[in-house]
Amino acid sequence: MTTTTLLSRCLAALALAALAACGSEQAGEEPKPQQAGKAPTSLETAARLASIQGAAAVGDQEAVRRNVEAMTEDFRKAIRLADPSRAVDREKARAAARDVPGVRSVVWLDGENLFATVESADARSYRTIDRICVALEPLGDTLGVVVNLQNSAARNGDELEILSRNCQLAPGERAFLSRERKIDVIDPEIRAMHRANQALSEQSAEELDRQEESLRILEESTPSVYD
């Protein structure tokens, strides 16, 4: 065995061991969804290259192919590009999402947006989105899925607001070539106006009298442009 081959194998072993240590989950933690949108670290890239060099040195073409494909996958996820060849199966996804605690009903709005109603305000959370995304991962590439949650027990317009997120990205981020779809039933500006009107209607008669008196004083103390 040549020195170059031995060195390549050692580098690969060390890098992969470091990656395994970094990626290990603490006992008792819920599994987290896969993450996209971040470029591989220098350590991860070194591990891939070392593995390719080591496999090529011993003539293991299958290992070379696997590692090249893995590097391609890393790049695809870094640029947030969903894999159309691994699109999530819709019906299986609906069934998997319905099994998540707190979820009442599930429907696809289009090829990307999965809409689910949940049983309470607490269930309308990113934690529920994480659970749905993890349940969908065996079915395909979840980078092509945006989960939208709505509280089916909402009592006002604010509680009807929909919580959305791509399975593999941070809130507000979109996959490459993804089209943003407006799903909220009530426009945020209308909700803000409703809150202001509600706050006004809840004021006491004494508070309203004070506001009226302040307005009268302001009008009397302001010179008219016609004087």
N, C-alpha and C positions, 0 to 999 in steps of 0.2 A: 504494500500500500504506500503510495507516494505521500510526501509531506503535505502537498496541496490538498489531496483528498482528505487526509486526517484533519487538517486545519478546518476545511469546509464543514466536515461532520461535527467537529467540536463547536464551531460557531453556531451551527444550526441547533444543536442540542441545548447550548446555553441560552440562545435567544428564545427558543420555544419554551424552555423551563421558566424564563422570566415572564413570558406572556401568560403562561398558565398561572403563575403566582399572582400576577396583576388582575387576571380575569376571574379568579376564584370568588365565589359568593359566600357571604357569612351565613352560618347555619340559621335557619328560621326565617330568612328574608324571602319575600315573594319574588318570583322570577320577574325580571324587567324585560320590556320589549327590546328587540334589536334596534340599534341606533345607526342612522345614516347622516350624511352631511359633514363628516369630519374626515380629513385626509389621514392616512395611516401614519403612525409615528415613525421616527427613524429606526427605532428598535424593531418594530413590526416589519418594516421594509427590509432591514438587514436580515431578519429571520427568513423571510421569503427568498431573498436572493441567495442566502447561504444554503437553503434547502435545495434550490434549483441547481446550484453549482455542485453540491454534494451528490445529488441524484444523477446529474449529467456525467460526473466523473466515474461513476460505477456503472453507467449505461442503463440506469433505471428510467426509461422513457415515460412510463406511466406516472411516476412520481414527479417528473419534470412537467408533464401535462397538467397534473392536479395543481401544482404550485403556480403555474402560469395562469390557469383559470382562476385561482384564488386571488392573484394580483389584479386580474381583470375585474373580478367581483369587488375588490376593495376600491378600485377606481370608480366603478359604476355607482357604488354607494356614496363615495365622496362627492360626486357631482349631483347626487340626489335623483338619479335616473332609475325609475321603476323598470323591472324586467317583464316585458309583455309576454314572454314565453312561459312565465311562471305566475300568471294572474291567479288570484285567489278564486276558488270555486264558490260561486255565490250562494247556492242553496246549502252547501256544507257550512259556509261561513255564518249564515243566518242561524242554523241549528247550534253551532258552537257558541255564538254570541248570546243566544237565549239562555244558555246554561250558566252564564256568568251571574253571580249573586246580585240582586237588585234590578236586573233587566226584565222588563215586561214584554216588549214586542220589538221586532227587528224587521227592517225593510231596506232594500237598496233603492236609492233615489236615482242613481245612474251607475256607470261602470266603476266609479271611484268612491262615491259617498255612501257610507253605511249609516242609516238613521236608526236610533234606538230610543225608546222611551224607558225611563227608569221610575222606580216606585216612590222615590223621595228626593228631597233636596240634597241630602247627604250622598245619595248614590249618583247624583249628577256631579261627577268629579273626574279628575285626571287619573285617579286610581282605578276607577271603573274602566276608563278608556285603556289603561295599561293592561288590565285583565282581559279585555276583549281582544286586544292586539296579540297578546301572548297565546290566547286560544286559537287565533287565526294563523299563527306562524307555520304550523305543519301543513297548511293548505296552499301555501304559495308565498309570493313576495308581498309583504304587507306595506312596502314603501308605496304601493299603488292604492292604498286604502286610507280614507279619511273617515274617522268615527265621529258622529254627531249625536250628542245626548240631549234629551229634553225631559224635564221633570213632569210626569203625568199627573202628579198631585199638586201642581202649581196653583197658587191662590191669587196671583196677580201677574201683571205683565213682566215684572222683573224676574219672577221665578220661571217664566216661560222661556227666558233667554236660552239659546242653544249653546252648548259647550262643544267645541270642535277641535280636533287635532289629527294630523297625520300620524300614523302608527309609529313611524321611525324618526320623526322630526320634532323639534321644539314647537310650542304653541306659536301660531302665526306664520310658520314656515311652510312652504309648498314644495312638492316634488317638481323636478325639472319637467317642463311641458304640461304641468298640471293646470287646469283651468279652475279659478276660484268660483265657487257657487254660493250665492246668497241664500241662506236657508231660513234665517230668523223670520218668524211670522210678523213680529212687531219691530219696526225700525227703531234703533237706539235713540234717535232724536225724539220720537213720539213717546218712548218710555220716559225720557227725561222731562218732557213737558207734563206727562201724567203725574210724575212724582211731585213736580212743582205745584200743580193744581191740587193734588191731594194734601200737600203740606199747608196750602192756603186754606183749604176747606176745614182743616183740623184746628185752625187758630181760634182762640176764644173771642167772644164779643169785645172784651176789654182790649185785646191786642189789635183787633180790627179798628176800634175807636181811636187808639193811639196812632195807628198808621194814617187814618183819615185826618186826624188833627195835625199830624206832621206835614201831610200833603197840603192842608189848608194854609198853614203858616208859610210853607215854602212858596206857594202861589202868591200870597199877600206880600211877601218880602222881595219878590222878583219883579223888577221894573218891566213894564210892558214896552214892547218895541214901538207901539203906537203913541206912547206918551210924549 
